[in-house]
Amino acid sequence: MTHYHLLGRTGLRVSPLALGTMTFGAPDWGSDEDTSRAIFQRYLEWGGNFVDSAVNYAGGASEELLGKFLAETGSRERIVLATKFTGAVDATDPNGWGNGRKNILRSLDTSLRRLGTDYIDLYWLHFWDTYTPVEEIVSTLDTLVRAGKVRAVGFSDVPAWYAAKAHTLAVSRGLEPVNALQMEYSLVERNIEREHVPAMRDMGMGLIPWSPLGGGFLTGKYTRAEDGRLSGDGRFTRFEHFRRQRHGDQKWAILDQLVKVAGEVGCTPAQAALNWVANRPTVTSTIIGASTRKQLDDNLGALDFDVPHDELTELSKPEPHHPYNLYDRSVWPQLPFIPDLDIRSQP
């Protein structure tokens, strides 16, 4: 792996597959210290340089282990290190979670200490807390960038309008813009294509997908049992909300086609699914997570294949809803109120 992508409109160069460390130190379904170390070292050997964590992953164990591995390998300066705030640092403190200035500063200090570094390359807002004024967030993040504690900022799991508001406000005031969005994106979750993806293109943000395997559904190792529940081993079956996830007939048809395409190409279904996500427009780097070295090796091989995407893309296409169906020429071949012009200035 030798090629890298620019992150949004920054000068940061990141590998097309990012290592997610939510599994590091997580009890039950995650990986212990030795396994996590082997995963981290293998990712570095592959040429990966983009590692993602969060202040609340595994109760802090993820960042602590990651900090230890960075020190052991002497790789801090080569790594584009990303972590997130919002999640609870102290669940007993009403200001110990969320996106207010107090928690952002507290979370950053906690993450820097655990990671054994004095700066974060990409600092993520983890999710929309629904109440903190966006002005408070963008001004706080800009202060951190100017202080040298953060190199770039991004938002994760937020509405498209909220990301657009934050970015527009920051640019208009000469503050640090939102450089990337981290959103769920896979063959079975393409809803961000309605608003987030067009917004990112317009504003020059990079897209960093998480859960490109649909929570494990697209690995191909799960089957629909007679009672409609999912059968199989692993994290996917341990979380009840995954069992109740929206995997209806269309999703199973997508999985069937994915398995078929993977067999024809000679790769695993997981590799084919990752390959599809990594090659989508606006995608900068796709987060992969693994609880074993074997899983990581399979994921890292996803870009080694030329996977045909047309049938998978068409089969998994989100159903158009108002008002987007008004602009979909597959629904309206000749839009009644928009002239079919040859606008050559468009990319």
C-alpha positions in Angstrom: 0.0 0.0 0.0 1.7 3.1 -1.2 -0.9 5.7 -2.0 -2.5 8.3 0.3 -5.4 10.7 0.1 -5.6 14.3 1.2 -8.0 14.8 4.1 -10.6 17.4 2.9 -9.0 20.7 2.2 -6.1 20.1 4.6 -2.5 19.1 3.9 -2.9 15.9 5.9 -2.2 12.7 3.9 -4.0 9.6 5.1 -4.0 6.0 4.0 -7.2 4.7 2.3 -7.9 2.4 5.2 -7.9 3.8 8.7 -7.4 1.6 11.8 -10.3 1.9 14.2 -9.3 1.0 17.7 -12.7 0.6 19.4 -11.9 -3.0 20.0 -8.6 -2.3 21.8 -9.1 -3.3 25.4 -12.8 -3.8 25.1 -14.0 -6.6 27.3 -16.0 -9.6 25.9 -16.1 -8.7 22.2 -12.8 -6.8 21.8 -9.1 -7.7 21.8 -6.7 -7.9 24.7 -3.4 -6.1 24.9 -1.3 -8.6 23.0 -3.8 -9.0 20.2 -4.3 -5.3 20.0 -0.5 -4.8 19.7 -0.3 -7.3 16.9 -3.1 -5.6 15.0 -1.5 -2.2 15.4 2.0 -3.4 14.3 0.5 -5.3 11.3 -1.3 -2.1 10.2 2.0 -0.1 10.3 3.7 -2.9 8.3 1.0 -2.5 5.7 1.8 1.2 5.4 -1.3 2.5 7.2 -0.9 5.9 8.9 -4.4 6.9 10.0 -5.5 5.6 13.5 -8.9 6.5 15.1 -10.0 6.3 18.7 -12.3 8.1 21.2 -12.0 9.2 24.8 -14.8 6.8 25.9 -13.8 3.7 23.9 -13.4 0.7 26.2 -13.7 3.1 29.2 -10.4 4.7 28.2 -8.5 1.5 27.6 -8.4 2.0 23.9 -6.5 5.3 24.1 -4.2 4.0 26.9 -3.2 0.9 24.8 -2.8 3.0 21.7 -0.5 5.4 23.5 1.6 2.5 24.7 1.9 1.1 21.2 2.8 4.5 19.7 5.6 4.8 22.3 6.8 1.2 21.7 7.1 1.6 18.0 8.2 5.3 18.0 5.6 5.9 15.3 3.8 9.0 16.7 5.1 11.5 14.2 4.3 9.1 11.3 0.7 8.5 12.5 -2.2 10.8 11.7 -3.8 10.3 15.1 -7.5 10.9 15.5 -9.7 10.8 18.6 -13.1 12.1 19.7 -14.9 14.0 22.4 -18.5 14.0 23.5 -18.7 10.7 25.2 -18.6 10.6 29.0 -15.3 11.1 30.8 -17.1 11.1 34.1 -20.7 9.8 34.0 -21.4 11.2 37.4 -20.7 14.8 36.3 -23.5 16.6 34.4 -20.7 18.4 32.5 -18.7 15.3 32.0 -20.1 14.5 28.6 -21.4 16.5 25.6 -20.0 19.2 23.3 -19.7 22.1 25.7 -16.4 23.9 26.1 -15.8 22.5 29.5 -16.1 18.9 28.4 -14.1 19.5 25.2 -11.2 20.8 27.1 -11.4 18.1 29.8 -11.7 15.4 27.2 -8.7 16.7 25.2 -6.5 16.8 28.3 -7.5 13.3 29.2 -6.8 12.0 25.6 -3.4 13.7 25.4 -2.4 12.2 28.7 -3.5 8.7 27.7 -2.0 8.8 24.3 1.3 10.2 25.5 1.3 13.1 23.0 1.0 16.9 23.1 -1.3 17.2 20.0 -4.0 15.4 18.1 -4.0 15.4 14.3 -7.7 15.2 13.8 -10.1 15.9 16.6 -13.7 14.7 16.1 -17.0 15.8 17.6 -18.3 12.3 18.2 -22.0 12.9 18.0 -24.5 15.8 18.1 -25.6 16.3 21.7 -28.7 18.3 20.5 -28.2 21.3 22.8 -24.7 22.9 22.8 -24.7 26.0 20.6 -22.6 25.4 17.5 -20.9 28.8 18.0 -19.4 27.5 21.3 -18.1 24.3 19.6 -16.4 25.9 16.6 -14.8 28.7 18.6 -13.4 26.2 21.1 -12.0 24.0 18.4 -10.5 26.9 16.6 -8.7 27.9 19.9 -7.3 24.4 20.2 -6.0 24.6 16.6 -4.4 28.0 17.2 -2.8 26.7 20.4 -1.2 23.8 18.5 -3.0 21.1 20.4 -5.1 20.1 17.4 -4.2 20.1 13.7 -7.6 19.6 12.1 -11.3 19.1 13.2 -14.1 16.9 12.0 -17.7 16.0 13.0 -19.1 12.5 13.4 -22.7 11.4 13.4 -24.4 14.7 12.9 -27.3 15.9 10.7 -26.1 17.4 7.4 -27.7 20.8 8.2 -25.7 20.9 11.4 -22.4 20.2 9.8 -23.2 22.8 7.1 -24.1 25.3 9.7 -20.9 24.7 11.7 -18.7 24.9 8.6 -20.3 28.0 7.2 -20.1 29.8 10.6 -16.4 28.9 10.9 -15.5 30.0 7.4 -17.5 33.3 7.7 -15.7 34.1 11.0 -12.2 33.0 9.9 -12.2 30.0 12.3 -11.0 26.4 11.6 -13.5 24.8 9.2 -15.0 21.3 9.5 -12.5 19.3 7.4 -14.2 15.8 7.5 -17.3 13.9 8.4 -17.3 10.4 10.0 -20.6 8.7 9.2 -22.0 5.2 9.0 -21.8 4.1 5.3 -22.1 0.7 3.7 -24.0 -1.2 1.1 -26.8 -1.6 3.6 -26.7 2.0 4.9 -26.5 4.6 2.2 -28.8 7.3 3.6 -26.0 9.9 3.8 -26.1 10.0 0.0 -29.2 12.2 0.2 -27.7 15.3 1.9 -24.4 14.6 3.6 -22.5 13.5 0.5 -23.6 16.5 -1.7 -22.9 18.8 1.2 -19.4 17.4 1.7 -18.7 17.8 -2.0 -19.8 21.4 -2.0 -17.8 22.3 1.1 -14.7 20.3 0.4 -15.0 17.9 3.3 -13.6 14.4 3.3 -15.8 11.4 4.2 -14.5 8.8 6.7 -17.1 6.0 6.8 -17.5 3.8 9.8 -19.1 0.3 9.9 -18.4 -0.4 6.2 -19.5 -4.0 6.9 -22.9 -3.1 8.2 -22.1 -4.1 11.8 -20.8 -7.5 10.5 -23.8 -8.3 8.4 -21.8 -8.0 5.1 -19.2 -10.5 6.1 -21.4 -13.2 4.7 -21.2 -15.4 7.8 -24.7 -14.7 9.1 -28.0 -16.4 8.0 -31.6 -15.6 8.5 -33.1 -18.2 10.9 -36.6 -19.5 10.6 -37.9 -17.1 13.3 -36.5 -14.2 11.4 -33.7 -13.6 13.9 -30.0 -13.6 12.9 -27.8 -16.6 13.7 -24.1 -16.6 13.9 -21.2 -15.9 16.3 -19.6 -12.6 17.3 -20.4 -9.1 18.2 -23.3 -8.9 15.7 -25.4 -11.3 17.6 -24.4 -10.0 21.1 -26.1 -6.6 20.7 -29.9 -6.8 20.6 -30.2 -3.6 18.6 -28.2 -5.2 15.8 -30.5 -8.2 15.8 -33.5 -5.8 15.3 -31.7 -3.7 12.7 -33.4 -2.9 9.5 -32.3 -5.9 7.5 -35.4 -6.8 5.4 -35.6 -8.5 2.1 -33.6 -5.9 0.2 -30.7 -6.2 2.6 -30.6 -10.0 2.3 -30.8 -9.6 -1.5 -27.7 -7.3 -1.3 -25.9 -9.8 0.8 -26.7 -12.6 -1.7 -25.4 -10.5 -4.6 -22.3 -9.5 -2.6 -21.5 -13.2 -1.9 -22.0 -13.9 -5.6 -19.7 -11.1 -6.7 -17.0 -12.0 -4.2 -17.0 -15.6 -5.4 -16.6 -14.5 -9.0 -13.7 -12.2 -8.1 -12.0 -14.6 -5.7 -12.2 -12.4 -2.6 -14.3 -12.6 0.6 -17.6 -10.8 0.9 -16.1 -8.5 3.5 -13.3 -7.5 1.1 -15.9 -6.9 -1.7 -18.0 -4.7 0.7 -15.0 -2.7 1.9 -13.8 -2.3 -1.7 -17.2 -0.8 -2.7 -17.1 1.7 0.2 -13.5 2.7 -0.3 -14.1 3.5 -4.0 -17.2 5.7 -3.5 -17.1 9.4 -4.4 -15.9 11.7 -1.6 -14.6 8.8 0.5 -11.1 9.7 1.9 -10.4 6.8 4.2 -12.5 3.9 5.4 -12.4 2.8 9.1 -11.7 -0.8 9.6 -11.9 -2.6 12.9 -10.6 -6.0 13.9 -10.5 -8.1 17.0 -8.0 -10.6 15.5 -4.9 -10.3 13.3 -6.7 -12.6 10.8 -9.6 -10.2 10.5 -7.3 -7.3 9.9 -5.4 -9.1 7.2 -8.6 -9.8 5.4 -9.6 -6.2 5.6 -6.3 -4.9 4.5 -6.5 -7.0 1.4 -9.8 -5.4 0.3 -8.1 -3.0 -2.1 -6.1 -5.7 -3.9 -9.1 -6.7 -6.1 -10.9 -5.1 -9.0 -14.5 -5.6 -7.8 -17.4 -4.8 -10.2 -19.7 -2.4 -8.4 -22.5 -1.7 -10.8 -25.0 -4.4 -9.7 -24.2 -3.9 -6.1 -24.7 -0.1 -6.4 -28.0 -0.4 -8.2 -29.4 -3.0 -5.9 -28.5 -1.1 -2.7 -29.6 2.3 -4.0 -31.7 4.2 -1.4 -35.3 4.6 -2.3 -35.8 8.3 -3.4 -37.9 10.4 -1.0 -39.3 13.9 -1.3 -37.9 16.2 -2.4 -35.0 14.2 -3.8 -37.3 12.2 -6.0 -38.2 15.4 -7.9 -34.6 15.6 -9.1 -34.0 11.9 -9.9 -34.0 11.5 -13.6 -34.5 7.7 -13.2 -37.9 8.6 -11.7 -38.6 11.6 -14.0 -36.7 10.9 -17.2 -37.8 14.3 -18.5 -38.2 16.7 -15.5 -41.3 18.8 -16.2 -39.9 22.0 -14.7 -36.1 21.7 -15.2 -34.7 22.1 -18.8 -32.4 19.3 -19.9 -29.5 21.6 -20.6 -25.9 20.7 -21.5 -24.1 22.6 -18.8 -20.5 22.0 -19.7 -19.1 24.0 -16.7 -20.3 21.2 -14.4 -17.6 18.7 -13.3 
